Amino acid sequence: MSDRHPFQGNWVARLYERVRERGYDSLTAFAEARPTASLVALAEELGPDDLAGVQVFRGLVAEAERNHQVTRLVRGQLVRELCACLPNGWPAVLDDANRFKVAKALGLWSSFTPTTHEERVRKAGDALLATPPPPGWHPLGPDDELLLTLLPDEEV
């Protein structure tokens, strides 16, 4: 167990060193190999005591911006939040308990959205609520057909 706080030292170098140790040339490749894992789970796999989910997300955003793939990252983050909040897929009935789970997933997704995509994410969330996906819908990655319809790639 490390006595190091996640933000002590050069955490960016530590993050990428751990990614390379696991055989990946980018944090994006590491994360996309685990498309349903939460940011916390990714951080724990890379450094259970000295990396945090927010650091993983910062690295993913930086890579997505460099590679003009922010929309793909945003779709991928929705997959992560849906898997955490709705492990059995989209509920058949939006009773109070399920409405809370959906709201939690969409709220967390929104909180992990770069400002450039906030309006698109709000509209996509509204669309999901207005026209819910089929019961049991459980996207397994950012290339899910419904997700591509809700948030098509626009970066150049």
C-alpha positions as CSV (number, residue, x, y, z in Angstrom):
1,M,0.0,0.0,0.0
2,S,1.3,3.4,-1.0
3,D,1.3,6.4,1.4
4,R,1.1,8.7,-1.7
5,H,-2.0,10.8,-2.3
6,P,-3.3,10.5,-5.9
7,F,-2.3,14.1,-6.6
8,Q,1.2,14.0,-5.0
9,G,4.1,14.0,-7.4
10,N,3.8,13.8,-11.2
11,W,0.6,11.9,-11.4
12,V,0.3,12.3,-15.2
13,A,3.7,10.6,-15.6
14,R,2.6,7.9,-13.1
15,L,-0.7,7.4,-15.0
16,Y,1.0,6.9,-18.4
17,E,3.7,4.7,-16.9
18,R,1.1,2.4,-15.6
19,V,-0.7,2.3,-18.9
20,R,2.5,1.4,-20.7
21,E,3.3,-1.3,-18.1
22,R,0.0,-2.9,-19.1
23,G,0.9,-2.9,-22.8
24,Y,-1.1,0.0,-24.0
25,D,0.3,3.0,-26.0
26,S,-2.5,5.3,-24.8
27,L,-4.9,5.8,-21.9
28,T,-7.7,5.7,-24.4
29,A,-6.7,2.2,-25.7
30,F,-6.5,1.0,-22.0
31,A,-10.0,2.4,-21.2
32,E,-11.6,1.2,-24.5
33,A,-10.4,-2.3,-23.7
34,R,-12.6,-2.0,-20.6
35,P,-15.6,-0.1,-22.0
36,T,-18.0,-0.8,-19.2
37,A,-15.6,-0.2,-16.3
38,S,-16.1,2.9,-14.2
39,L,-13.5,5.6,-14.0
40,V,-12.9,4.5,-10.4
41,A,-12.4,0.9,-11.5
42,L,-9.9,2.0,-14.2
43,A,-8.0,4.1,-11.7
44,E,-7.9,1.2,-9.2
45,E,-6.5,-1.1,-11.9
46,L,-3.8,1.4,-12.7
47,G,-2.9,2.3,-9.2
48,P,-5.2,1.3,-6.4
49,D,-3.7,3.7,-3.8
50,D,-2.3,6.6,-5.8
51,L,-4.5,7.3,-8.8
52,A,-8.1,8.6,-8.9
53,G,-10.9,8.3,-11.4
54,V,-10.9,12.0,-12.1
55,Q,-7.3,11.7,-13.1
56,V,-8.1,9.0,-15.6
57,F,-10.9,11.2,-16.9
58,R,-8.6,14.2,-17.3
59,G,-6.2,12.1,-19.3
60,L,-9.0,10.7,-21.5
61,V,-10.3,14.2,-22.2
62,A,-6.8,15.4,-23.1
63,E,-6.3,12.5,-25.5
64,A,-9.8,12.8,-27.0
65,E,-9.2,16.5,-27.6
66,R,-5.8,15.8,-29.3
67,N,-7.4,13.1,-31.5
68,H,-10.7,15.0,-32.2
69,Q,-12.7,12.2,-30.6
70,V,-14.4,14.1,-27.7
71,T,-17.9,13.0,-28.8
72,R,-16.7,9.3,-28.8
73,L,-15.4,9.8,-25.3
74,V,-18.7,11.4,-24.2
75,R,-20.6,8.4,-25.6
76,G,-18.2,6.0,-23.9
77,Q,-18.7,7.8,-20.6
78,L,-22.5,7.3,-20.9
79,V,-21.8,3.6,-21.3
80,R,-19.8,3.6,-18.1
81,E,-22.5,5.4,-16.1
82,L,-25.3,3.3,-17.5
83,C,-23.5,0.1,-16.6
84,A,-22.9,1.3,-13.1
85,C,-26.4,2.7,-12.5
86,L,-28.5,0.3,-14.6
87,P,-26.6,-3.1,-14.5
88,N,-29.7,-4.9,-15.9
89,G,-30.1,-2.4,-18.8
90,W,-32.7,0.2,-19.4
91,P,-35.7,-0.5,-17.2
92,A,-39.0,-1.6,-18.7
93,V,-41.0,0.7,-16.3
94,L,-39.9,4.1,-15.1
95,D,-41.3,3.9,-11.6
96,D,-39.8,6.1,-8.9
97,A,-36.9,3.8,-8.1
98,N,-36.0,3.3,-11.8
99,R,-36.5,7.0,-12.6
100,F,-33.9,7.8,-9.8
101,K,-31.4,5.3,-11.3
102,V,-31.8,6.8,-14.8
103,A,-31.5,10.3,-13.4
104,K,-28.4,9.3,-11.5
105,A,-26.8,7.8,-14.6
106,L,-27.7,10.9,-16.7
107,G,-26.6,13.3,-14.0
108,L,-23.2,11.6,-13.5
109,W,-22.8,11.5,-17.3
110,S,-23.5,15.2,-17.5
111,S,-21.0,15.9,-14.7
112,F,-18.3,14.2,-16.7
113,T,-19.0,16.0,-19.9
114,P,-16.5,18.6,-21.3
115,T,-18.1,22.0,-21.6
116,T,-17.9,21.9,-25.3
117,H,-20.5,19.0,-25.3
118,E,-22.8,20.0,-22.4
119,E,-25.7,21.1,-24.7
120,R,-25.5,18.0,-26.9
121,V,-25.5,15.8,-23.8
122,R,-28.5,17.6,-22.3
123,K,-30.4,17.1,-25.6
124,A,-29.4,13.4,-25.8
125,G,-30.5,12.9,-22.2
126,D,-33.8,14.6,-22.9
127,A,-34.2,12.4,-26.0
128,L,-33.6,9.2,-24.0
129,L,-36.3,10.2,-21.5
130,A,-38.8,11.4,-24.2
131,T,-38.3,8.2,-26.3
132,P,-36.9,5.5,-24.0
133,P,-34.8,2.8,-25.5
134,P,-36.1,-0.8,-25.5
135,P,-36.2,-2.4,-22.1
136,G,-32.9,-4.1,-21.3
137,W,-30.9,-1.8,-23.6
138,H,-27.4,-2.1,-22.4
139,P,-24.8,-0.4,-24.6
140,L,-21.4,-2.1,-24.4
141,G,-19.3,0.6,-26.0
142,P,-19.3,4.0,-27.6
143,D,-20.2,2.6,-31.0
144,D,-23.6,1.4,-29.9
145,E,-26.1,2.2,-32.7
146,L,-28.5,4.1,-30.5
147,L,-25.7,6.2,-29.0
148,L,-24.3,7.0,-32.5
149,T,-27.8,8.3,-33.4
150,L,-28.1,10.4,-30.2
151,L,-24.5,11.7,-30.4
152,P,-23.0,11.4,-33.9
153,D,-19.4,12.3,-34.3
154,E,-18.9,15.9,-35.4
155,E,-15.3,16.6,-34.7
156,V,-13.0,17.5,-37.6
